[in-house]
Amino acid sequence: MRIIWAIDAFEDNKELNQKMADYVTHLYETTNADIEPLYLLRENEIVLPTYEVPAWVTDHSRTAESLFREVLSDYNLPFLREAKVIPHASQSHAGAAETLSNYAVKSKADLIIVGSHGREGFQRFILGSFAESLLLQSEIPVCVVGNHATKTKTSKNILFPTEFGEHSKDNFRHVLNLAKMLKAEVLLLHAIARPIESLFDLDTSPRVYNYKGKMMTLDQIVESQIESQSRRAQQWVDWAQKEGVTASFFIDSSFKGVDELVLDSIANHEADLVVMEAQSGPMSAALLGSYTRNVVRKAPCPVYVLTRHFYDKDQTTQKPSPSPEMGA
């Protein structure tokens, strides 16, 4: 497994960098991953030490690499590959994210690890978010370690929220492979959606709705969905068992917001890694805006995002493998 650890080593946030250092150490000890630390250097950004520099030092990239190695030495990570600095001309987070994504593809990386400050409100509006830009740009999965992360030294329980949608079977295959590498268990989380008609009802008295050609109460619709999705989830649990992975499922019918439900489930089920599936197509940015971003900002554990571009790219090369709904 080849991992790029994208770190802003010169920003004064040693606490976040230490959390990422703990997590990459865990991944190395668990998977023997090949981990390359990387710093993106803007071409107009001069990174120099505080002490006097000899006049002959004009190569800022080389100077940055030297300083980068010096910063990394504080974390005592002897297993890391040689630190790398990549200059880029973009002044935007999106441009920098594209540069990193292109390098990750070129170097055949399997995962990018990046930190997120979890800023909100006006501060986030001014400073933007590199991590969130990367989630929209990257052609490979991105694992985000946020400021709120406290579980960075283990990945024994993977929480996988899923809609059982068009892409979910392929994403679950990826989760199973990840669980094998991490020697982890998987919990499938599915949220029952409130029937759209009931959202507009102001009357609290019992009513019936047309659901799949039948007139049913809201409670009956929910019960029907729970039964149907539980059968599907059990098929996936059986599928995981055939792959040698212990799995279970939880079907939620509280009608909470997805981000709130995921964050609650991390605590309630003691998850130490969340795998989120981004959607393909024009809705991806809106969906990221509505819940994935909030989970990334607030999660007490790393959040591993299967990005839209990764899925689209993977579809062109991936050969179908058996799944419970494909005759396995």
N, C-alpha and C positions, 0 to 999 in steps of 0.2 A: 504494500500500500504506500503510495507516494503522496505526501501531504505538503502543501505550502502554508507556512505560518506567516500571514501578513501582519506585521506589527509596526505600530508607530512608536518606535523606540525613543524618540526624542521629545515626545509629549509628556508632560508631567502627570502621569497617571500610573505610578508604579503598582498600585493595588490591582488595577485591571490587568496589567502586564503579568503580574505574579499569578493571577488566576489562569491566564492563558498558558503560562509556563507550567503550572500544575497539571493542566489538562493535556498538553502535548506530552508531558512526562508519562501520564497515565496511558495515553495511546501508544507511545513507544514501548512501554513495559508490557502492554497487553497484546499488541499486534506486531511489534518489531518494525514499525513503520519507518519509512525513509522520510525525514522531516527537514525541509529547507526553510530557514527564516528569510523573510524578504521585506525590504523597505522600498516604498515608492518615493522617489525624489523628484520634485518638480524642478525643471531646468533653471528656473529663476530663483530657486531656493538654495541659499548658501548655508550649508551645515558645517559649522566650525566649532572647535572646542573653545572653552572659556580662556584657556591660557594662550600665550602668544604663539602664533604660527609662523614658521620660517617663510620668507618671501617666495621661495621656489614652489610652495604648495599652491598649485593652481587647479589641480584636478579635483573638483568638488565631489565627484562620484567616488573616487578612490578614497578621499578623506572621509566621506560618509561611511564607506564600508569599514574603514578602520575604527571609526567611532561606534558603528553599529556592533562590531565584534566586542568592543569594550563594554558597551551596555549589556549585551547578552551574557558576558562573563559573570555579571552579578547574579544570574539565575542558576549558575552551575548546571548546565545542560550539555555535557560532553558528547552526547549522541547526535547532536544537530549537525547537519551538513554545513558547508561553508556559507557564511552569511552573504546574501546577494542584495545589491542595490540596483534598481531599475529606474533610470531617468525617464521622465515623460514631460510633454509640453502642455498638457491640459490644465486648465485652471478650475475645472469642475470635478465634483465627485464622480459623475457619470463617466467622464473621460478617463479618470484614474482607474475606475472599476473596469472599464473596457480594456485598458492596458494590462491589468492584472489577469483578467479572464483570458486574454489572448496568450499571455505567457503561460498560464496554467494549461491551456490546451496544447500549446507547442511543446511543453515539457512533459506532457502526458501525466499530469497530476490527477489524483483520484478525489481530492478534497482540498478546499481552502478553509483555513481557520482564521477568523478575524474577530476583533473585539468591537463592542458597541458601548458607548457611554450611557445610553439610555436617556439622553436629554429629551425634554418635552417643552412644549409651549414656545415662547419667543426665542429662547436660547437655541432650541433645535432649528427653528425657522432661519435664524441667522447663520448658524454653523453647518446646517445640513447633516447628512448622515452618509458616510462612505459605505458602511455595512449594508444599509438599505439599498443604495445604488447597486452594490454588488449582487444583491439578491435578484435584481431585475436584469442584470447584465450577464451573469456568469453562465458558462456552458457546462460547468461541473458543480456538484453539490457544494454548499457553503455551510460551515458550522460556525455559529455566532456565540461567543462567550460575552455575556453582558455584565454590567456593573453590579447587578443584583445577584449574580451567580454565586452560590455558596457550595454547590455540589460539583466540584471540578476534579475530583480524584478517583472517581469510579463511574462506570456505566453499566451497572448490572440490571437496571430496569428501564427498558425503552418504552416510552409512551408514543403510540402512533395514532393520532386522530385522523379519521378517514371518512369520506362521504360514500365510499364504495362506488366511486364514479368511474368514468371512462378510463382513467389512467391508473387507478388505484391498484390493480393487480400487478402491474409492472413495478409500481413503487413499493408494494409489499414484498416483491422478490428482492428488491434492493435492501429493504429493512431486514429480511431474513438473512441475507448475506452479511450485513453489518452485525446482526446479533451473533452469528457464528464467530466472526472475528473477535468480537468483544466478550464472548461467552456470556451473553446477556439474555434475559427473558423479555418477552414483548407483551404489552397490553394494548389491544385494539380499543379505540374509543370512537363511538359513533353517537351523534346527536340527532334525535328525532326532530324533524322540522315541524313547526306549527302550521297546520293547513292555512293557506293564504286567505280563505274566506273569513276565518275566525278573527283575523287581524282587524277587520273593519266592523266587527260586531260591538256595539255599545251596550246592547242588552245582555244582562248576565244570566237570563233564564236559559235552560237547555234548548239547544237547537240541533237540527240535523243538516248535514251537508252532503252534496253529491260527491262521493269518493269512489272512483273507479267504477262508475255506473250504479253504485248502491247508495241509498240514503242512510247515513250513519251519524251518530252523535260524535262530538269531538273525542270523548273518551274511547269510543269504539274504534275511531280512526287511529288514535295513538296506540291502542292495544294491538291493532292489526299491523301497524308499522313495527312495533317492538317485536312481535312474533316473526315477521318476515325478515327483519334485519338480524335478529338473533340466529335464525337458521343460517343466514349467509355468513355471519361472523363465526359460527361454529365450524363451518366448512373451512374457513381460513385458519382457524385454530388447528384443525385436523391436518391441513396442508403444512402448517409450521411443524407439527409433530413429525410428519414424514420427512421433513428436512432436518430433523434433529434439534429443533428449537422449541422450548417451552413457551406457550402463549396462552393468553386468556382474553376475554373481551368484557366491555362494559357498555351498555346501551343507556343513554341518558335521555330522559323525556321532560327535563325541567324547563326547556325553552330558554335557557340562558344564552347570552351571547357566546359565540364560539371561543373568543379569546378568554373570556371569564371562565368558561367551562374547562378549557385546557389548563389554565393557571391553577384552578381549584383541584383538578385531577392530578397535577404534579404533586401537590401536597398530600392529597387523600390516598394516593396509590404509591407514594414514595418513589416517584420516577426520578432518575438522574440524567436522562437524556430524552429530548423530545424530537421526533422526526416529523416535520411538517411537509405536506405535499402542495406545492404551488400548482395552479391550474394553467392549462395551455390556452393560448388565444388572447383576444383583446381584453378579457375580463381579469387577467392575471394581476395587473397593476392595482385595480380596484380591490381585488380580494386581498392582496398583500396589504393594502391600505386599511382594510377593515378589520383584519384580525392577526395575520402573521406578524406584522410589525409590532403590534402591541405585545404579543407573546415574546418576541425577540427582546423587546425593551425591558420586560418585567420578570422574565422567567428566572427562577433560582437555580437553573441548570443550563448547560449548553443546549442550543436549538439548532438542529441539523435540518437544513432546508433543501429539498429536492426541487431545484429550480425549473422554471418553465423551459428554458433553453436546453437544459440537460435532458429533460424528457423528450423534447422534440428531436434533439440530436441522437439520443439513444434509440428512438424508434426506427431510424434509418439503418441501424446496424444490428439491432438486437434480434436474435432468433427466439421465437416463442418457446417457452418451457411450460411443462404441465402446471395447471392450477386447478383448484376444486371446481371451477366453473368451465374448465376446458377439458374435462374428462379425466383428471388425475384421480 
